[in-house]
Amino acid sequence: MKRAQGAALLMVLWIILMLAGLVSGYALSARVESMQGNGLARELAAREAARAGVEYAVKRMLEPNANRRFAADGRVNRLVFEGTPVDVEVRDETAKIDLNAAAPELLQAFFQALGEPRERAVKLALAIVDWRDPDSLTQPGGGAEDADYAAAGLAWGAKDAPFSSVSELEQVLGMRPALFKAAAPFLTVYTGSAMPDPQFADGIVLQAMGMNGKIPAADPDAPPRPGSGTYSIDSRARRTDGRIARISVVLRMGGNGLPGSTYTPLRWQADGGWQ
């Protein structure tokens, strides 16, 4: 009798331990899911704040009153969305060097302004021309066509067609990841202009154009100059909990066929993380 009671008591203790383990597991799982949900909510809040920065910049660029427009020269505009600070920069796309239209001399000077030795800058500029031109003839003085890519062990050759995006530059023979990262913010494929507009251009671009220091500083009290209608917008949101979100876009003002649309996105990139 005592043995049976002991066995029953032992079984009850095992059942209690099993139930306690299940309850603990469920509690831990619920806490993990709650923390994940809170993290996703904070990430979404940061991303929406950055998106609000883009939309607000569009609104300001469409203002009939020139005094209320954002200047399209890359200066920082600070706003607050639902308690989250957002920094917004707008730059006219004509401030950049067009990979499909720039002369090799301008491309060479640009890469030299970024710190490339002259010889490498020349070869890279000519390789860009060979990438975008329709023939298979190497540029006089350098460049890169299919045979050069094959000799370098690359599975692709020169495109022999215009650049579709700035990111294509990474495939051009001689382009290094670090150099591409430094160059990309100053390049475009959306203007078709042989020369950037110096009134909007950054110092690196002005240096490549041989105009560094020759453009008078903009009067901060003067109304912003009318832009081309195609802009790069960079919106960065930073929450107090450390969550950050960034949206970088290139867009062209004007409807895209959708009801109520005010712009056409040409490129859209979003990322985020922690400070």
N, C-alpha and C positions, 0 to 999 in steps of 0.2 A: 504494500500500500504506500509506504513512504517512498519507495523507488519510483512508483508511478507518479506521485505528486511532484517529486524532484524533476522527473522528465518533463512533466507538464509545465512546471515553472521555468525550466530551461527553454522550452519551446516559446513560451510567452516572452521571455527576455530576448530571444532571437528575433521574434516578430517585432518587438518594440525597437530593437536596433535597426532592423530593416526599414521600418517606417520612418525612423529618425533620419536614416541615410537618404531615403527618398525625399523627405521634406527639405533636408539641407540641399540636395541636388536641385530641386525645383526652385528653392530660394536663390541659390547661386545663379542658376540659369536666368531667372527673372531679373536679377540685378545686372547681369551682363547685358541682357537685352535692353534694359532700361538705359544703361550707360551708352550702349551703341545708338539707341534711339535719340538720346540727348546729343550725342556727338553729331549724328546726321542732321538733327534739327539746327545745331549751331553752324554746321557747314552750309546747309541750305540758306540760312539767314545771311551768312557772309556772301554767298554767291548771288543772292537776290539783291543785296545792297550794291554789289559791283554791277549787276545788270541795271539797277536803277541809275547808277552813274552814267552808263552808256545812253540810256533813254533820255536822261536829263540833258546830256551834252547835245544830243540830236535836237531836242526842243530848243536849246539856246542857239544852235547853229541855224535854225529855221526862223529865228526872230526877225520880223520886219524892221525892228529898231536896231540899227547897227551897234548902238551903245550897249545893248544887252547880249550881243553875241559873244561867245568865247573866242579869244584870239587863237588862230590856228598855227601857232608857232612853237608848240610844245610846252608852254608854261603850265604850271600846276594850278588847278582850281579845286578848292576844298569845299565839300558839302557834307551834310550829315543826313543819313537815311535811317529812320527808326532807331536813333541813338548810335549808329555805326558811322564812324568817319570814313569818307570816301575821297580819294584823290583822283582827279580826272585830268588827263592831258589830251589835247586835240592838236593834231598836226596835219596841215594840208598835204595831200599825197604828192603834190607837185614839188614839195621840198626835197624829195628823194631822187636818187639816181635810178633811171629806168634801165633794167638789164637788157631790154630789147631795143633800146634806142640810143643809149650812150655810146659815144665814140671810144675806141680803145685807149686813147690818151687820157680821157676823163677817168675811165676805170683804173688805169694804171696809177694815176695820181691819187685816186681814192684809196687804193690798197697801200700805197706808200704812206698816206696820211694815217693809216691804221698801224703803221710800223713795219710793213713788209719791205725787205730789201728790194732795190730797184729791179734787179734781174728777175726775181720771182714775181714781182708785181707785173712786169711786162708779159711774162709767159702766161700768167693767170688771165690778164686782160684779153690776150689774143685767144686763149682757150675758150673764153666766154663768147667771143665773136664767132669762133668755129662751131660752138655748140648751137648758136642761134641761126647762123646763115644756112641757106638751103644746099650748098655745094659740099663736096667732099675734099676740097682743096685746103691744105694747111695755110694759114696766114703767113705772109712773108715775115721772117724774123721770129717765128715761133708758132704757138697755137697747139691744137690737139684735135686730131681726127681719129677715126676708128682704129687705125693701126697703133696709134699711141696709147689708146686705152687698153688694147689687147696686150701690148708690150708691158704695161703696168699691172697686168693680171686682173683687169676689170672685165666683167662679163658684158658690159654695155659699151656702146661707142658714143660719138657725138650725136646729139639729137637731130641736128640739121633742121631745126624748126624753132620758132620763138619759145622763150620760157613761158610756161603756164603759171608758174608760181615762183616766189623767191626761194622756197625750199628746194627747188630743182638745182639751185646753185651748188648744193652739197655734192651733186653727182659729177660736177665738172672736174676734170683732171687738175690736180694741184690744190684743190680747196681742202683745207683742214677744218676739223670741227671747231676749234677755238677761233679761227679766223672767221668762219661763217657766223658764229655767235656774235662776234663783234661787228660784222658788216651788215647783217640782216636788217637791223632797225633803220638803216639809211637807204634801203633798196626797195624798189617797187617794180611791178609789171603792168600798172594800171594807167599810166599817163601818156605814153607814146612820145614824150618830150625828150629831145636830145640833151637838154640842159635843165637842171632843177631851177625853181624859182628862188632866187637868193633872198627874197623878202621873208620867206618862211623857213629857209634851210638852217640846219644845225651847223655848228662850227666846223665839224669834220668835213661836211659836204662843201662848205665855203672854202675850206683849205684846199680841197681837191680841185675846186673851180678857180683857185688862185685869187680869191676875193676875201680871204680872212682879214677882218679888221677894216674892210673897205665899205661895209654896209653900216650906216648910222644906226645906233641903238633905237629900237622902237619907243615911241613916247607912250608910257603906260596910261596916260590920260586920254590919248587919242582913240577914236572908235577903231575897232579891229578892221583890217583890210578885208574886202570881199574875197572869199576863197573860191576854189575851183569847183566845189561841190562834191569832191571825193576826199575823204578824210580818214586818217588813222586815229582811233580813239583807244586810249589805255585807261582802264578804270580799276583802281585797287582799293579794296575794302579791308579794314583792320578792326576786328572786334576786340573788346577789352579782355576777353578770355584767351586771346592769342591766336584765334582762328583768322586766317587771311584768305582772300579770294581775289583773283585777277582775271579780267576779261580784256583781251586785246582784239580789236576788230578793224577791218577796213570796210568802209561802206560808202555808197554813192547816194546822195540825196535824191529823192524822187521815189514814187511808188513802184512796186515790183509786180503789180497785177493782183495782189491780194487786197481785199477790201480794207480800207483804213490805213494801208501801209504808207509810210513816209520816207522809207529808205530801202535800198537794196544791199544786202550784205554781200561782200566780195570775199572776205575771209573772216573767220570767227574762231578764236582760240580761248579756252577757259581752263584755268588751273587754280590750285589752292594748296593749303597746308597750314603750318604753324609758324609763328614768328620765332 
